[in-house]
């Protein structure tokens, strides 16, 4: 019930017609900017810290800018960026320009558009960390705009590799390091072609002709294949050269998502599918998933191809995308979230002792709404079976009458809006006590929606990660309704392990499940498990490169059932005057609901890359040594 720090989101547009075409058909030269704005706003849940836009103009006259970039921090970053762009276009009087003027001298217009929504996944913030990043050069084919949705788990090794080649990164971040690596490989690809024609043709080619040859022959596949094998992490990386080469490249495990659409007017890539469908009015089947290890490439002439850069590894498509991050308007995600709710019904019925008549069902927050629909449908199925069995029993006993049938048929699932979020409140005050008091009032309750002391209250959430908002706000607030008991249901399993692939959950001490397991170990006199796990983690990090790694943090949970940990979590978060039960989705249920997305390391501890396993062991060492916020 507390927001996770989201991943980043990307949007790429490549126009395939002259700007005059869009002016004539859609009434504006800024057609792509309008669409980019919509694509970014419809992914806005992914990027609360900042945003950025980059534009490449392939027809700009010499002496005029051809690489434009705007970046901004803050929750209104998208609006502020496009307001600035709009001001520039109005000042230039874009819509009254001739087609030639619009293509050669207009600001923030061109053929290639990159959009990025940022949320820090490394604890680092500031405008210098906001995408797209830009590497400048006075040859168009050596310029590089880059943005992405990614987090690398072997940053130290990559940094050392970059420095060993004589490069000098200006910041220590995976984004800067990737930019330097790609830029280095881009320089080598340029030089390969330059050297080939310089040696073969001597001075018979003028520099301008040679530049055009390089731009024509430059193969972005060589750039990606020279760099990507060194990367360990989850990523979708999008880039464009100043000459017009475009790439969108997905990691070989498919951890982070990417989708694309192509027609004769436009090429689009985004982090989510529904945004393309909605903004461009296209069918679901026309939007394609970029497969793991593949890159969508676009030539300088606007010709697309999908190429394999790395071999596809084990399918590790992120399950948290389906539960939480991606919008539920995607047809498959909508269906999966409903199934997550439906699969919880047997445990919910057990938690209310089978007494559906005296139970009210609700959800909190709004992101749990789709799972709530699935849960209520499952409850209705349960009630229908109950009614059928009850009627058969009445018939068997000779008590089947109109009145007895009517009484059975009156049974129903009672649905209420128990809590409403007050979006006007913001917990902006840093002081802990005052902030907690504000947090306790973020939600309002619907008084009178249940019978005090009689009805139980079931509320479903999409995830319970830290338990802070439950403890400080939600349960106290719901307790004012005076329910007989409260059952909090999570449509995701217990979040037990940090993420290192793009979500800011990298410290062991953040998770209420981890705290509960540690508390159980201490209560049962098993502190030795904490120490032995620490020793095992330290030994694991001493292994040489290439040796298989083991996640020893699993030892912490291995002594308890899921139900024992859930009961302990309930004890830790509930007010003393309330009867609270917490029901979590199982990992098996998650896999059943989302069969195509087995990337469940948050819950299972099965990391898809060596870097993730190494970092989870390091995270436990940091916690045990009393440095939980240490990131290395």
C-alpha positions in Angstrom: 0.0 0.0 0.0 3.1 2.2 -0.1 4.2 3.2 -3.6 7.3 1.5 -5.0 9.8 3.6 -6.9 9.0 2.9 -10.5 11.1 2.0 -13.4 11.9 4.3 -16.2 9.9 4.4 -19.4 10.9 5.1 -23.0 9.2 6.3 -26.2 10.7 6.5 -29.6 9.2 7.8 -32.8 10.8 7.7 -36.3 9.0 9.5 -39.1 9.1 7.8 -42.5 7.7 10.7 -44.6 8.7 14.3 -45.1 7.4 16.8 -42.5 5.2 18.3 -45.3 3.3 15.0 -45.4 2.2 15.3 -41.8 1.4 18.9 -42.2 -1.0 18.1 -45.0 -2.5 15.0 -43.5 -2.7 15.9 -39.8 -2.5 19.7 -40.0 0.8 20.3 -38.2 4.5 19.9 -38.6 4.6 19.0 -34.9 2.7 15.8 -35.4 5.4 13.6 -33.9 5.8 16.0 -30.9 2.1 15.8 -30.2 2.2 12.0 -30.3 5.4 11.8 -28.2 3.7 13.9 -25.5 0.8 11.5 -25.4 3.0 8.5 -25.3 5.0 10.0 -22.4 2.0 11.1 -20.4 0.3 7.7 -20.7 3.5 6.1 -19.2 3.7 8.8 -16.6 3.2 6.3 -13.7 6.7 5.2 -14.5 8.6 8.5 -14.2 8.0 10.8 -11.3 11.4 12.2 -10.8 12.1 13.7 -14.2 11.7 13.5 -17.9 13.6 14.3 -21.1 13.1 14.7 -24.9 15.6 14.4 -27.7 15.1 15.2 -31.4 17.4 14.5 -34.4 16.9 16.6 -37.5 18.5 14.8 -40.5 17.9 17.7 -42.9 19.2 20.6 -40.9 21.4 23.0 -42.8 25.0 23.3 -41.8 25.4 25.9 -39.1 21.9 25.0 -37.6 21.3 22.7 -34.7 20.4 19.1 -35.6 20.4 17.5 -32.1 17.9 19.0 -29.7 17.5 18.0 -26.1 15.2 19.2 -23.3 15.3 17.8 -19.7 13.4 18.7 -16.5 13.1 17.5 -12.9 9.9 17.2 -10.9 6.5 15.6 -11.1 5.4 18.0 -13.8 8.5 17.6 -15.9 6.6 16.4 -19.0 4.3 19.5 -19.0 7.2 21.8 -18.4 9.3 20.4 -21.2 6.5 20.5 -23.8 5.5 24.0 -22.6 9.1 25.1 -23.4 9.1 23.3 -26.7 5.7 24.9 -27.6 7.2 28.4 -26.8 10.1 27.7 -29.1 7.8 26.6 -31.9 5.5 29.6 -31.5 8.5 32.0 -31.5 9.8 30.4 -34.7 6.3 30.5 -36.2 6.6 26.8 -37.2 3.2 26.3 -38.7 3.6 29.2 -41.1 7.0 28.0 -42.4 7.5 26.5 -45.8 8.2 22.7 -45.8 11.9 23.4 -46.5 12.2 25.8 -43.6 10.4 23.4 -41.3 12.8 20.7 -42.2 16.0 22.6 -42.1 15.9 25.4 -39.5 12.9 24.9 -37.2 13.7 24.1 -33.6 12.8 20.7 -32.0 11.5 19.2 -35.2 13.0 16.4 -37.2 12.7 12.7 -38.1 13.7 11.0 -34.8 12.2 11.7 -31.4 13.2 10.1 -28.1 11.2 10.5 -24.9 12.2 9.3 -21.4 10.5 9.2 -18.0 12.9 8.8 -15.1 12.7 7.4 -11.6 16.0 6.9 -9.9 17.0 3.3 -9.5 20.4 4.0 -8.0 19.7 6.5 -5.3 21.2 9.2 -7.5 19.2 12.2 -8.6 19.7 15.5 -10.3 19.4 16.8 -13.8 22.7 15.3 -14.8 21.2 11.8 -14.4 18.1 12.6 -16.5 17.9 11.0 -19.9 18.4 11.2 -22.8 22.2 11.5 -22.5 24.0 13.2 -25.3 27.5 12.5 -26.7 28.6 15.3 -29.0 31.0 15.2 -32.0 31.5 17.4 -35.1 30.8 14.4 -37.3 27.1 13.6 -37.3 27.6 9.8 -37.3 29.6 10.1 -34.1 26.9 11.9 -32.1 24.8 9.7 -29.9 21.5 10.3 -28.0 20.7 7.6 -25.6 18.0 6.8 -23.0 16.8 3.6 -21.4 14.9 1.6 -18.8 17.7 -0.3 -17.2 19.9 -1.0 -14.2 23.3 -2.8 -14.6 24.4 -5.2 -11.9 28.1 -5.2 -12.9 28.8 -1.5 -12.9 32.2 -1.8 -11.2 33.5 -4.2 -13.8 32.1 -2.0 -16.6 33.7 1.1 -15.1 37.0 -0.6 -14.9 36.7 -1.8 -18.5 36.0 1.7 -19.7 38.8 3.3 -17.7 41.3 0.6 -18.9 40.7 1.8 -22.5 41.8 5.2 -21.5 38.4 6.8 -21.2 37.5 9.1 -18.3 33.8 9.0 -17.4 32.6 12.2 -15.8 30.1 10.5 -13.5 30.0 7.1 -11.8 26.6 5.7 -13.1 25.6 2.9 -15.3 24.0 5.3 -17.7 27.2 7.3 -18.3 29.3 4.1 -18.5 26.9 2.6 -21.1 27.1 5.9 -23.1 30.9 5.8 -23.0 30.9 2.2 -24.1 28.5 2.7 -26.9 30.3 5.9 -27.9 33.7 4.1 -28.0 32.3 1.4 -30.2 30.5 4.0 -32.4 33.9 5.7 -32.9 35.5 2.4 -33.8 32.8 1.7 -36.4 33.2 5.1 -37.9 37.0 4.7 -38.0 36.6 1.2 -39.6 34.8 2.7 -42.6 37.0 5.8 -42.7 40.2 3.7 -42.7 38.8 1.4 -45.4 38.1 4.2 -47.9 41.1 6.3 -46.9 43.5 3.5 -47.6 41.8 2.3 -50.8 41.0 5.7 -52.4 43.7 8.0 -50.9 42.8 11.6 -51.4 40.5 11.1 -54.3 37.5 11.5 -52.0 36.7 14.8 -50.5 35.9 14.8 -46.7 32.2 15.6 -47.4 31.8 12.6 -49.7 33.6 10.4 -47.1 31.2 11.5 -44.4 28.3 10.5 -46.6 29.8 7.1 -47.3 30.4 6.5 -43.5 26.8 7.4 -42.7 25.6 5.1 -45.4 27.7 2.1 -44.4 27.7 2.5 -40.6 26.3 -0.7 -39.1 24.8 -0.2 -35.7 24.8 -3.9 -35.1 28.6 -3.8 -34.8 28.3 -1.2 -32.1 25.8 -3.2 -30.1 27.7 -6.5 -30.5 30.9 -4.9 -29.4 29.5 -3.7 -26.1 26.5 -5.8 -25.0 28.3 -9.0 -24.2 29.9 -7.3 -21.2 26.5 -6.1 -19.7 24.8 -7.9 -16.8 21.4 -6.5 -15.9 17.9 -5.8 -17.1 17.6 -3.2 -19.8 15.9 -1.7 -22.8 18.2 0.8 -24.4 17.2 3.2 -27.0 19.6 5.4 -29.0 20.0 7.5 -32.2 23.0 8.8 -33.9 23.2 12.3 -35.4 23.2 10.6 -38.9 19.9 8.9 -38.3 20.7 5.3 -37.1 18.2 4.3 -34.5 18.2 1.2 -32.2 16.0 -0.2 -29.4 17.8 -3.1 -27.7 16.4 -5.5 -25.1 18.3 -7.6 -22.6 18.7 -11.3 -23.5 16.7 -12.4 -20.5 13.8 -10.1 -21.4 13.7 -8.6 -17.9 12.5 -5.2 -19.0 9.7 -4.9 -21.6 9.6 -3.3 -25.0 7.0 -3.1 -27.8 7.0 -1.6 -31.3 4.7 -0.7 -34.2 5.6 -0.1 -37.8 3.6 1.2 -40.8 4.5 3.2 -43.9 4.3 6.6 -42.0 5.9 5.9 -38.7 8.0 3.6 -36.4 7.2 3.6 -32.7 8.7 1.8 -29.7 7.6 2.1 -26.0 7.9 0.3 -22.7 4.2 -0.7 -22.8 1.8 -1.9 -25.5 -1.5 -0.1 -24.7 0.0 3.3 -25.1 0.8 2.6 -28.7 -2.7 1.2 -29.3 -4.4 4.2 -27.7 -2.3 7.0 -29.1 -2.2 5.6 -32.6 -5.5 3.8 -32.7 -4.0 0.5 -33.8 -5.0 -3.1 -33.0 -3.3 -5.2 -30.3 -2.1 -7.7 -32.9 -0.3 -5.0 -34.8 1.9 -4.1 -31.8 4.8 -6.5 -31.4 6.9 -7.4 -28.5 10.7 -7.0 -29.0 12.1 -10.4 -28.1 14.9 -10.8 -25.6 18.3 -10.2 -27.1 16.9 -8.5 -30.2 17.2 -5.0 -31.4 14.8 -2.9 -33.5 17.1 -1.1 -35.9 16.2 1.8 -38.3 18.5 2.8 -41.0 19.3 6.4 -41.9 16.7 6.1 -44.7 14.0 5.0 -42.2 14.0 1.3 -43.1 13.4 -0.9 -40.1 14.6 -4.4 -39.3 14.7 -6.6 -36.2 18.1 -8.2 -35.6 19.4 -10.7 -33.0 22.3 -9.1 -31.1 22.7 -11.6 -28.2 21.4 -15.2 -27.9 18.1 -15.4 -26.0 18.7 -16.7 -22.5 16.2 -18.1 -20.0 12.9 -16.3 -20.1 13.0 -13.9 -17.1 10.3 -11.5 -18.1 9.5 -9.5 -15.0 6.3 -10.6 -13.2 6.2 -7.4 -11.1 5.5 -5.6 -14.4 2.3 -7.6 -14.7 1.3 -7.1 -11.0 2.1 -3.5 -10.4 4.1 -1.4 -12.9 2.5 -1.7 -16.3 -1.0 -0.3 -16.7 -3.8 -2.7 -16.6 -5.3 -1.5 -19.9 -3.2 -4.1 -21.7 -5.5 -7.0 -22.5 -3.2 -9.7 -21.2 -2.2 -7.8 -18.1 -5.9 -7.1 -17.3 -6.7 -10.8 -17.6 -3.7 -11.8 -15.5 -4.5 -9.4 -12.7 -8.0 -10.7 -12.5 -6.7 -14.2 -12.3 -4.4 -13.2 -9.4 -7.4 -12.0 -7.5 -9.5 -15.1 -8.3 -6.8 -17.5 -7.2 -6.8 -16.0 -3.7 -10.5 -16.9 -3.0 -9.9 -20.2 -1.2 -7.6 -18.6 1.3 -9.9 -15.6 1.7 -12.9 -17.9 2.4 -10.8 -19.7 5.0 -9.7 -16.4 6.6 -13.4 -15.4 7.1 -14.3 -18.9 8.4 -16.6 -19.3 5.3 -18.9 -16.5 6.5 -19.4 -14.6 3.3 -22.7 -13.1 4.5 -21.0 -11.2 7.3 -18.1 -9.9 5.2 -17.5 -6.8 3.2 -15.0 -6.8 0.3 -13.1 -3.7 -0.9 -9.7 -2.7 -2.3 -7.0 -0.2 -1.6 -5.3 1.4 -3.5 -6.8 2.0 -7.0 -4.0 -0.1 -8.6 -5.6 -3.2 -7.0 -8.9 -2.6 -8.7 -8.5 -5.2 -11.4 -7.4 -7.9 -9.0 -10.5 -6.9 -6.9 -12.7 -7.7 -9.9 -11.1 -11.1 -10.3 -11.5 -11.8 -6.5 -15.2 -10.9 -6.5 -15.8 -13.0 -9.6 -14.1 -15.9 -7.8 -16.2 -15.3 -4.7 -19.4 -15.3 -6.8 -18.4 -18.6 -8.3 -17.8 -19.9 -4.8 -21.2 -18.7 -3.7 -22.9 -20.2 -6.7 -21.5 -23.6 -5.9 -22.5 -23.1 -2.2 -26.1 -22.2 -3.3 -26.3 -25.3 -5.6 -25.1 -27.5 -2.8 -27.5 -25.9 -0.3 -30.5 -26.3 -2.6 -29.6 -30.0 -3.2 -29.3 -30.5 0.6 -32.8 -28.9 1.2 -34.2 -31.1 -1.5 -32.7 -34.2 0.0 -34.1 -33.3 3.4 -37.5 -32.6 2.0 -37.3 -28.9 2.9 -37.2 -27.4 -0.5 -39.8 -24.6 -0.6 -40.1 -21.2 -2.4 -39.2 -19.5 0.8 -36.1 -21.7 1.5 -34.9 -21.2 -2.1 -35.4 -17.5 -1.9 -33.4 -17.4 1.4 -30.5 -19.3 -0.3 -30.5 -17.1 -3.4 -30.3 -13.9 -1.2 -26.6 -14.8 -0.4 -24.4 -12.3 -2.3 -20.9 -10.8 -2.2 -21.1 -7.5 -0.4 -18.9 -4.9 -2.2 -18.2 -1.5 -0.7 -15.8 1.4 -1.3 -14.4 1.2 2.2 -11.6 3.7 1.7 -11.1 6.7 -0.7 -7.7 8.3 -1.3 -7.7 12.1 -0.7 -5.5 13.1 -3.7 -5.2 16.7 -2.4 -3.0 15.6 0.6 0.7 15.3 0.0 3.1 14.1 2.8 5.6 16.8 1.9 6.9 17.6 5.4 10.1 15.8 6.2 9.7 15.7 10.0 8.8 12.1 11.0 6.0 12.6 13.5 4.3 15.3 11.4 4.7 13.3 8.2 3.2 10.2 9.9 0.3 12.2 11.1 -0.3 13.5 7.5 0.1 9.9 6.1 -2.6 8.7 8.4 -5.1 11.1 6.7 -4.3 10.3 3.1 -7.2 8.0 3.0 -10.8 8.7 4.0 -13.2 5.9 5.0 -16.8 5.4 4.0 -18.6 5.4 7.4 -21.6 3.1 7.6 -20.4 0.7 4.9 -20.4 -2.2 7.3 -22.1 -3.3 10.5 -19.8 -2.5 13.5 -18.7 -5.5 15.5 -20.5 -7.9 13.1 -18.9 -7.7 9.7 -15.4 -8.7 8.7 -13.6 -6.5 6.2 -11.5 -7.9 3.4 -9.3 -5.4 1.5 -7.1 -6.4 -1.5 -3.9 -4.7 -2.4 -1.5 -5.4 -5.3 1.6 -5.7 -3.0 2.7 -5.3 0.6 6.4 -4.5 0.5 7.5 -2.5 3.5 4.3 -2.5 5.6 4.9 1.1 6.7 1.7 2.5 5.4 -0.3 -0.5 6.7 1.1 0.1 10.2 1.0 3.9 10.2 -2.2 4.6 8.3 -4.4 2.1 6.7 -5.2 -0.3 9.5 -5.8 2.5 12.0 -8.1 4.2 9.5 -10.0 1.1 8.7 -10.3 0.3 12.4 -12.6 3.3 12.8 -15.2 1.2 11.0 -15.1 -1.2 13.9 -15.0 -4.4 11.9 -15.0 -7.8 13.6 -11.7 -8.5 11.9 -9.7 -7.2 9.0 -8.2 -9.4 6.3 -5.6 -7.7 4.1 -5.0 -9.6 0.9 -1.9 -9.1 -1.4 -2.3 -10.2 -5.0 1.5 -10.5 -5.1 3.5 -13.0 -3.0 5.7 -11.9 -0.1 8.5 -9.5 -1.4 11.5 -11.1 0.2 14.5 -10.1 -2.0 15.8 -6.8 -3.5 15.7 -5.9 -7.1 18.7 -4.8 -9.1 17.3 -4.5 -12.6 15.5 -1.2 -12.6 13.2 -0.9 -9.5 14.5 1.0 -6.5 14.3 -1.9 -4.0 17.9 -2.8 -3.3 18.2 -3.0 0.5 17.2 -6.0 2.7 15.9 -3.9 5.6 13.2 -2.4 3.4 11.1 -5.6 3.4 8.6 -6.5 6.0 8.9 -10.2 5.1 12.6 -10.1 5.8 12.0 -8.3 9.1 9.4 -10.9 10.1 11.7 -13.8 9.3 14.5 -12.2 11.3 12.2 -11.6 14.2 11.0 -15.3 14.1 14.6 -16.5 14.2 15.3 -14.3 17.2 12.2 -15.4 19.0 13.1 -19.0 18.6 16.7 -18.7 19.6 18.0 -19.2 16.1 20.3 -16.2 15.8 23.0 -18.5 14.7 21.2 -18.7 11.3 21.8 -15.0 10.8 25.6 -15.4 11.5 26.0 -18.5 9.4 24.2 -16.8 6.5 26.6 -13.9 6.8 29.6 -16.1 6.6 28.2 -18.0 3.6 27.5 -14.7 1.8 31.0 -13.5 2.4 32.5 -16.7 1.1 30.2 -16.5 -2.0 31.7 -13.1 -2.9 35.2 -14.5 -2.8 34.4 -16.8 -5.8 36.3 -16.2 -9.0 34.8 -14.9 -12.2 32.6 -17.4 -14.0 32.0 -19.6 -10.9 28.3 -20.3 -10.3 26.8 -18.2 -7.5 24.4 -19.1 -4.8 21.8 -16.9 -3.1 22.4 -17.7 0.6 19.8 -15.2 1.8 17.3 -18.0 1.1 18.6 -19.5 4.4 16.8 -16.8 6.3 13.4 -17.9 5.1 14.0 -21.6 4.8 13.0 -22.4 8.4 9.5 -21.1 8.2 6.3 -21.6 6.1 4.8 -18.8 4.2 1.9 -18.8 6.6 4.2 -18.4 9.6 5.8 -15.4 8.1 2.4 -13.9 7.1 1.2 -14.3 10.7 4.3 -12.6 12.0 3.9 -9.7 9.5 0.3 -9.2 10.7 1.6 -9.0 14.3 4.2 -6.5 13.4 1.8 -4.1 11.5 -1.5 -4.3 13.4 -2.7 -2.0 16.1 -3.1 -3.8 19.4 -6.9 -3.3 19.4 -7.5 -5.0 16.0 -7.8 -8.6 14.8 -5.8 -8.6 11.6 -5.0 -11.4 9.1 -2.7 -11.0 6.1 -3.2 -13.3 3.1 -0.5 -13.3 0.4 -0.6 -14.7 -3.1 1.7 -17.8 -3.5 4.6 -18.0 -5.9 2.8 -20.9 -7.5 -0.4 -18.8 -7.9 1.7 -16.0 -9.5 3.2 -18.4 -12.0 -0.2 -19.8 -12.8 -1.7 -16.4 -13.4 1.2 -15.0 -15.4 2.7 -18.1 -17.1 4.7 -16.1 -19.7 6.5 -14.0 -17.1 8.5 -16.2 -14.8 10.9 -13.5 -13.6 10.0 -13.7 -9.9 13.3 -13.1 -8.1 11.6 -10.6 -5.8 9.7 -13.5 -4.3 11.7 -16.6 -5.0 15.3 -15.3 -4.9 16.1 -16.9 -8.2 18.0 -14.1 -10.0 18.3 -14.4 -13.7 21.9 -13.1 -13.9 25.0 -13.6 -11.8 25.1 -9.9 -11.0 21.7 -10.1 -9.2 22.9 -13.1 -7.1 26.1 -11.4 -6.2 24.3 -8.2 -5.1 21.7 -9.9 -2.9 24.6 -11.6 -1.0 26.3 -8.2 -0.7 23.0 -6.6 0.5 22.7 -9.1 3.3 26.3 -8.5 4.3 25.6 -4.7 4.4 22.5 -5.3 6.6 24.4 -7.7 9.0 27.3 -5.3 9.4 24.9 -2.4 10.2 25.3 -0.6 6.8 21.9 -1.3 5.3 22.0 1.8 3.0 25.4 0.9 1.5 24.9 0.2 -2.1 28.2 -1.5 -3.0 
